[in-house]
Amino acid sequence: MSATLVAKDLSGGHAHRTLFEHLDLTVAPGDVVGVVGANGAGKTTLLRLLAGESAPLGGSITTAPGDAFVGWLPQEHERLPGETVNDYIARRTGATAATEAMEAAATALGQDTPGADTAYGTALDHWLASGAPDLEDRIPAMLAELGLDVGGEALMTSLSGGQAARAALAALLLSRFDIVLLDEPTNDLDLAGLERLEAFVTGLRGGVVLVSHDREFLSRVVTRIVELDLAQNSVAVHDGGYEAYLEEREIARRHAREAYEEFAETKSDLQARARTQRKWSSKGVRNAMRKSPDNDKIRRAASIDSAEKQARKVRQMESRIARLEEVEEPRKEWVLQFSIGDAPRSSSVVATLDEAVVRRGDFTLGPVSLQVDARDRIGITGPNGAGKTTLLRLLLGRLTPDVGRASLGASVAIGEIDQARTGLRDDLTLHDAFGEAVPDLTPADRRTLLAKFGLRADQVTSLVSRLSPGERTRAAMALLQARGVNVLVLDEPTNHLDLPAIEQLEEALASYDGALLLVSHDRRLLENVDLDQRWHVEAGRVTRR
């Protein structure tokens, strides 16, 4: 069914804080709207409002037709205890809710509840539209197509991050929403998954609203951009794709700065001239009021007249200042100032693998023979489940090979952001966990450093386990800055980071002088970071590209 979603004069936020307001947005069939903004600007809040999960602070949201099937896929893959892959997909596609609603309507119909026949008809139509009748039959083929061979009865809690991402992608591809709302759908997807997601989004006949930090994905799929600008406290809708938005944003920012500087310069000049004229006027009046030595009334009258003329000029100047059209100074955005702490140089050889083989059940990595030198910058790519994390563990000495040899160099100081963001203890507050990891920092210095990474007081005192993925990623970055490292290991570092933070990460990597092992599916990141080598891991084999 073709459907249109319309938001009019929409405001969103929390009871104590408005994040955005006065947003007018129409999502028609075929539209792909990208929502961008810093973390905390209200991107997820906007999706929740459009999905009907939250009530707006102001404005309205309507769909045409009114019974359009709006599907919202949140950022994190909720792994409920005891939930199977089949159950997860049914819940994410809306089939579970549609089935429960139909069964409740059928029960009411059997009890001759007034209006039950109409309610049942509506529930039945929604159940059919959700794809629930044949969903169970469609799941196995989709899982096989995406390479998720764990089976529909596997527990979601047993899946790796990559497998969970593929299960989420399967739910999206199997869904039959009229309007789709996606929050960070690219997280944890490999290149094949990203290509499939792009093809799906661009091929949809219905409208899509999505939040993503993946710049290449945005560039390839979006037709319009909604910018939530927290610094300027503004919201804007930009027609055209992501690259056009970047150009338009840069031009708008330059013009705003130029307009303010021109206004400030004009106002300052007028104020300086007014001060000078006031001084002249005041001096002229004082001189005129003094008794002339020769008691020349004509001279005295001329002096007073001159002083009054100066006073009129002052008033005219003040009037010109008052008539100036006020131009507000563009607010400076909060920018993450990120650098990577340096440790003394390690040995010239950081890590070596010599015909190393690791076996884990049916999976085998190797034999692998590789060497990482002190200043090597290596990008590592490959499908989910290919063995990238196993390779990292081998190189870092955390895994002993079943066959062959692995060795770690001397004076190696490793800094790491792992895919699960497990660098800090979950059962401690962020403040205490950070203090345990970097004991030399005073409590005041800890709070100051975490604040520089956008972590507020309530987050610093929260348990690490309760932090959002983005907050845990920022904490991991703060840890890298606090520690001295000469070997940097980043496993999908851009997951859950906003676009400004990703740009800061790229700048920090440009100035970092040690060894770098970068695992990523972020195509722009791999393109922008200066790399010496590319390793591709697939089916347990490592090839150099």
C-alpha positions in Angstrom: 0.0 0.0 0.0 1.3 3.5 -0.9 1.4 5.7 2.2 2.5 9.2 3.1 3.6 10.4 6.5 3.2 14.1 7.4 4.7 15.9 10.4 3.5 19.5 11.0 5.1 22.0 13.4 6.6 19.0 15.3 8.5 19.6 18.5 10.2 16.8 20.5 12.3 16.3 23.6 11.8 15.6 27.2 9.7 17.3 29.8 12.6 19.4 31.0 14.2 20.0 27.6 13.1 20.7 24.0 15.5 19.1 21.5 13.9 20.4 18.3 10.8 22.3 17.3 8.8 23.6 14.3 9.7 20.7 12.0 7.6 20.3 8.9 8.3 17.0 7.0 6.4 15.0 4.4 7.6 11.5 3.6 6.0 10.3 0.4 6.4 6.9 -1.4 10.0 6.6 -2.7 11.4 9.2 -0.3 14.5 8.3 1.7 15.1 10.9 4.4 18.3 10.9 6.3 18.4 12.4 9.8 21.7 13.8 10.9 23.0 15.7 14.0 25.3 15.3 16.9 24.6 12.7 19.6 21.9 14.1 21.9 20.3 16.3 19.2 17.1 14.2 19.1 17.5 11.8 16.1 16.2 8.8 17.9 13.6 10.9 19.6 12.3 12.0 16.2 12.1 8.4 15.0 10.1 7.4 18.2 7.7 10.3 17.5 7.2 9.3 13.9 6.6 5.6 15.0 4.0 6.7 17.6 6.2 5.4 20.4 6.3 8.8 22.1 4.0 11.8 22.3 5.3 15.1 20.7 5.8 18.2 22.8 3.9 20.1 20.0 2.6 19.6 16.5 1.1 16.6 14.9 1.9 13.4 12.9 -0.5 11.9 10.5 -0.5 9.2 7.9 -2.5 8.8 4.7 -4.2 6.4 4.8 -4.7 6.4 8.5 -4.1 2.7 8.9 -0.6 2.8 7.2 1.8 0.2 8.6 4.7 2.2 10.1 7.6 0.0 11.1 10.3 1.2 13.5 13.6 -0.8 13.9 15.5 0.6 16.9 19.3 1.0 17.0 20.2 -1.9 19.3 19.3 -5.5 18.5 17.3 -6.3 21.7 18.3 -9.8 22.7 15.5 -10.9 25.0 16.3 -13.9 27.2 14.8 -17.1 25.7 13.9 -15.4 22.4 14.8 -17.4 19.2 15.8 -15.9 15.9 12.4 -16.8 14.5 10.6 -15.0 17.4 13.0 -12.0 17.1 12.2 -11.6 13.4 8.5 -12.0 14.0 8.7 -9.3 16.7 10.8 -6.9 14.6 8.6 -7.2 11.5 5.5 -6.5 13.5 4.0 -9.9 12.8 3.9 -10.9 16.5 2.0 -7.7 17.5 -0.4 -8.1 14.5 -1.0 -11.8 15.5 -1.7 -10.9 19.1 -4.1 -8.1 18.0 -6.0 -10.4 15.6 -6.3 -13.1 18.3 -7.6 -10.6 20.8 -10.1 -9.3 18.2 -11.2 -12.9 17.4 -11.8 -13.6 21.1 -13.9 -10.4 21.4 -15.9 -11.5 18.3 -16.6 -14.8 19.9 -17.9 -13.0 22.9 -20.3 -10.9 20.9 -18.6 -7.7 22.1 -20.2 -4.6 20.4 -18.2 -3.5 17.4 -16.1 -6.6 17.5 -16.8 -7.5 13.9 -15.3 -4.2 12.6 -12.3 -4.5 15.0 -11.7 -8.0 13.8 -11.8 -7.0 10.1 -9.3 -4.3 10.8 -7.0 -6.6 12.8 -7.2 -9.3 10.1 -6.3 -6.8 7.3 -3.3 -5.6 9.4 -2.2 -9.2 10.1 -2.3 -10.0 6.4 -0.5 -6.8 5.5 2.3 -7.6 8.0 3.2 -10.8 6.2 2.5 -12.9 9.3 0.7 -15.8 7.5 3.7 -17.0 5.6 6.6 -15.4 7.6 7.7 -18.7 9.2 8.0 -20.2 5.7 10.0 -17.2 4.4 12.5 -17.0 7.2 14.8 -20.1 6.4 15.5 -18.9 2.8 16.3 -15.4 3.9 18.7 -16.6 6.7 20.5 -18.8 4.2 20.7 -16.0 1.7 22.4 -13.8 4.3 24.8 -16.5 5.4 23.2 -16.9 8.9 23.4 -20.6 9.3 22.6 -20.9 13.0 18.9 -21.8 12.3 15.7 -20.1 13.3 15.5 -21.9 16.7 18.9 -20.5 17.9 18.7 -18.2 20.8 19.4 -14.5 20.0 21.6 -14.3 23.1 23.9 -16.9 21.6 24.7 -14.9 18.5 27.8 -12.8 17.8 27.4 -9.1 17.0 27.8 -9.8 13.3 25.2 -12.6 13.4 22.8 -10.4 15.4 23.2 -7.7 12.7 22.3 -10.2 10.0 19.3 -11.3 11.9 18.2 -7.6 12.1 18.8 -7.3 8.4 16.8 -10.4 7.8 13.9 -8.9 9.8 14.1 -5.7 7.7 14.2 -7.6 4.4 11.2 -9.8 5.4 9.1 -6.9 6.7 6.2 -5.4 4.7 6.0 -2.0 6.2 4.4 0.9 4.3 6.8 3.4 5.9 10.1 2.3 7.4 12.0 4.0 10.2 15.6 2.8 10.7 17.9 3.8 13.5 21.6 3.1 12.7 20.8 0.1 10.5 24.4 -0.3 9.2 26.0 -1.1 12.6 27.9 -4.4 12.6 27.0 -5.1 8.9 29.8 -6.3 6.6 30.2 -5.0 3.1 27.9 -7.6 1.6 25.3 -6.8 4.2 25.7 -3.1 3.5 25.2 -3.6 -0.3 22.1 -5.7 0.4 20.7 -3.0 2.7 21.4 -0.3 0.2 19.6 -2.2 -2.6 16.6 -2.8 -0.3 16.3 0.8 0.8 16.6 2.2 -2.7 14.2 -0.4 -4.1 11.4 0.3 -1.6 8.2 1.8 -3.0 7.3 3.2 0.4 9.0 6.0 2.3 12.0 5.6 4.6 13.3 7.8 7.4 16.7 6.7 8.7 19.5 7.7 11.1 23.0 6.6 10.1 26.6 7.5 10.8 27.8 5.7 7.7 28.6 8.6 5.3 29.0 6.3 2.2 25.6 4.7 2.9 24.0 8.1 3.3 25.6 9.3 0.1 24.2 6.3 -1.8 20.6 6.2 -0.6 19.1 9.4 0.8 17.1 11.9 -1.2 16.6 14.4 1.5 18.3 15.4 4.8 16.8 16.6 8.1 19.5 18.3 10.1 19.0 18.6 13.9 21.5 21.3 14.8 21.9 21.2 18.6 24.5 24.0 18.6 22.3 26.5 16.7 19.1 25.1 18.3 17.6 24.8 14.8 16.1 22.2 12.5 16.3 22.3 8.7 15.2 20.2 5.8 17.6 20.0 2.8 16.4 18.7 -0.5 18.9 16.6 -2.5 21.4 13.9 -1.4 24.0 13.8 1.3 26.8 15.3 -0.7 24.6 18.3 -1.7 23.7 18.7 1.9 27.4 18.9 3.0 28.0 21.6 0.3 24.9 23.5 1.3 25.8 23.3 5.0 29.3 24.6 4.4 28.1 27.5 2.3 25.3 28.3 4.9 27.8 28.3 7.8 30.3 30.5 5.9 27.5 33.0 5.0 26.2 33.0 8.6 29.7 33.7 9.9 30.3 36.4 7.3 27.0 38.1 8.0 27.7 38.2 11.7 31.2 39.5 11.2 29.9 42.3 8.9 27.2 43.2 11.4 29.6 43.2 14.3 32.1 45.3 12.4 29.5 47.9 11.3 28.0 48.1 14.9 31.4 48.4 16.4 32.3 51.2 14.0 29.1 53.1 14.6 29.5 52.7 18.4 33.1 54.1 18.2 31.9 57.1 16.2 29.0 57.7 18.6 31.5 57.6 21.6 33.7 60.2 19.8 30.8 62.5 19.0 29.5 62.2 22.6 32.9 63.2 23.8 33.1 66.2 21.4 29.5 67.3 22.3 30.2 67.1 26.0 33.4 69.0 25.7 31.7 71.7 23.5 28.9 72.2 26.0 31.4 72.6 28.9 33.4 75.1 26.9 30.3 77.0 25.9 29.0 77.2 29.5 32.3 78.7 30.7 32.1 82.5 30.9 34.0 83.9 27.9 36.8 86.2 29.0 35.5 89.1 26.9 31.9 88.1 27.7 31.3 87.7 23.9 27.6 86.6 23.7 27.9 85.9 20.0 30.8 83.5 20.5 29.1 81.9 23.4 25.9 81.3 21.3 28.0 79.9 18.5 29.7 77.4 20.8 26.3 76.3 22.2 24.9 75.9 18.7 27.9 73.8 17.7 27.5 71.6 20.8 23.8 71.1 20.0 24.7 70.1 16.5 27.2 67.5 17.9 24.4 66.2 20.2 22.1 65.8 17.2 24.8 63.8 15.4 25.1 61.6 18.5 21.4 61.0 18.5 21.4 60.2 14.8 24.3 57.8 15.3 22.5 56.1 18.1 19.4 55.9 16.0 21.4 54.2 13.2 22.7 51.7 15.7 19.2 51.0 16.9 18.0 50.4 13.4 20.7 47.9 12.6 19.2 44.5 11.9 20.5 42.3 14.6 22.5 39.2 13.4 23.0 36.6 16.0 26.4 35.2 16.4 26.5 31.5 15.2 27.0 29.3 18.2 30.1 27.3 18.3 29.5 23.6 18.1 30.8 21.3 20.8 33.8 19.6 19.1 35.4 16.5 20.5 39.1 17.3 20.8 40.6 13.8 20.6 44.2 12.7 20.5 45.8 9.4 21.2 48.3 9.2 24.0 51.9 8.2 22.9 53.9 5.6 24.7 57.7 5.0 24.2 58.5 3.2 21.0 58.0 -0.6 21.0 60.5 -3.0 19.5 60.8 -2.8 15.7 58.6 -5.9 15.3 55.3 -5.6 17.1 53.8 -9.1 16.4 54.6 -12.2 14.3 52.5 -15.2 13.2 54.4 -18.1 11.7 52.1 -20.7 10.0 49.7 -20.2 12.9 46.4 -22.2 13.0 43.5 -21.8 15.3 40.6 -24.3 15.4 37.2 -23.5 17.0 34.7 -26.2 16.3 34.0 -26.3 12.6 35.9 -23.1 12.0 39.6 -22.9 11.2 41.8 -19.8 10.9 45.0 -20.3 9.0 47.7 -21.2 8.5 48.7 -17.6 8.7 52.1 -16.0 8.4 52.2 -12.3 9.0 54.3 -9.6 10.6 53.3 -6.2 12.1 56.1 -3.7 12.4 56.3 -0.7 14.7 54.7 1.9 12.4 52.6 -0.3 10.2 49.1 1.0 9.5 46.9 -1.9 8.5 43.3 -2.0 7.5 41.5 -5.4 8.0 38.3 -6.2 6.1 36.2 -9.3 5.6 32.7 -10.7 6.0 31.2 -11.2 9.5 32.4 -14.5 11.0 35.4 -14.7 8.7 37.9 -14.7 11.6 39.0 -11.0 11.9 38.6 -11.0 15.7 40.3 -14.3 16.1 43.2 -12.9 14.0 43.4 -9.9 16.3 43.5 -12.1 19.4 46.3 -14.1 17.9 48.4 -11.0 17.0 47.9 -9.5 20.5 48.9 -12.7 22.3 45.5 -13.4 23.8 45.1 -16.6 21.9 47.6 -19.5 21.6 47.6 -21.1 18.1 46.9 -24.8 17.9 49.6 -25.2 15.3 52.5 -22.8 14.4 53.8 -19.9 16.4 52.7 -16.5 17.6 54.9 -13.9 19.3 54.5 -10.4 20.6 57.3 -7.8 20.5 58.9 -6.1 23.5 57.7 -2.9 25.1 54.3 -3.1 23.4 51.7 -0.8 24.9 48.3 -1.8 23.4 45.3 0.5 23.2 42.1 -1.1 22.0 38.5 -0.3 21.2 36.9 -3.7 20.8 33.6 -4.4 19.0 31.7 -5.0 22.2 33.3 -1.9 24.0 34.3 -4.1 26.9 37.4 -2.0 27.9 35.8 -0.9 31.3 34.2 -3.0 34.0 30.4 -3.2 33.6 29.7 -3.5 37.3 31.3 -0.2 38.3 30.3 3.4 37.7 32.1 5.0 34.7 34.0 7.2 37.1 35.3 4.3 39.2 35.9 2.0 36.2 37.9 4.7 34.5 39.9 5.2 37.7 40.6 1.5 37.9 41.9 1.5 34.3 44.0 4.7 34.7 44.9 4.9 38.5 47.3 7.8 38.0 44.5 10.2 37.2 43.0 12.1 40.1 39.2 12.1 40.4 39.0 15.7 39.2 41.1 14.9 36.1 38.9 11.9 35.4 35.8 14.0 35.4 37.4 16.7 33.3 38.6 14.2 30.6 35.3 12.4 30.4 33.5 15.8 30.1 35.7 16.6 27.1 34.3 13.5 25.4 30.7 14.7 26.0 30.0 12.5 29.0 27.9 14.4 31.5 27.8 14.1 35.3 24.9 11.7 35.3 26.7 9.5 32.8 29.9 9.5 34.8 28.1 8.3 37.9 26.1 5.7 36.0 27.1 2.0 35.8 29.1 1.2 32.7 26.5 -1.5 31.9 23.8 1.2 31.7 25.6 3.4 29.2 24.4 3.6 25.6 26.7 2.1 22.9 27.7 5.6 21.8 28.6 6.6 25.4 30.7 3.5 25.9 32.5 4.3 22.6 33.3 7.8 23.8 34.5 6.4 27.1 36.8 4.0 25.2 38.2 6.9 23.2 38.8 8.9 26.4 40.7 5.8 27.7 43.0 5.9 24.6 43.8 9.5 25.3 44.5 8.9 29.0 46.9 6.0 28.3 50.1 6.0 26.4 49.9 3.5 23.5 52.2 2.4 20.7 49.9 -0.3 19.2 46.4 0.8 18.5 43.7 -1.8 17.7 40.3 -0.5 16.6 37.5 -3.0 15.9 34.5 -1.2 14.1 35.3 2.0 16.0 32.7 4.1 14.2 29.8 2.0 15.3 27.5 4.3 17.5 29.6 7.4 16.9 28.0 10.5 15.5 29.5 12.1 12.4 31.5 14.9 14.1 33.1 12.3 16.4 34.0 10.1 13.4 35.7 13.1 11.8 37.7 13.8 15.0 38.7 10.1 15.1 40.1 10.4 11.5 42.1 13.5 12.5 43.5 11.7 15.6 44.5 8.7 13.5 46.3 11.1 11.0 48.6 12.3 13.7 49.1 9.0 15.5 52.6 7.6 15.0 52.4 4.0 16.3 51.2 0.7 14.8 47.6 0.6 13.8 45.3 -2.4 13.2 41.9 -1.0 12.0 39.0 -3.4 11.5 36.1 -1.6 9.8 33.3 -1.9 7.2 33.1 1.9 7.1 34.1 2.6 3.5 34.7 6.3 4.0 36.9 5.7 7.1 39.0 3.2 5.2 39.3 5.6 2.4 40.2 8.6 4.5 42.7 7.0 6.9 46.2 6.6 5.5 46.9 2.9 5.4 50.1 1.0 4.4 48.5 -2.4 3.9 45.1 -4.0 3.5 44.4 -7.5 4.9 41.3 -9.3 3.8 40.0 -12.2 5.9 37.5 -14.6 4.4 36.7 -18.2 5.3 39.7 -18.4 7.7 42.2 -17.2 5.1 44.1 -13.9 5.1 45.1 -12.3 1.8 47.0 -9.0 1.3 45.4 -6.4 -1.1 
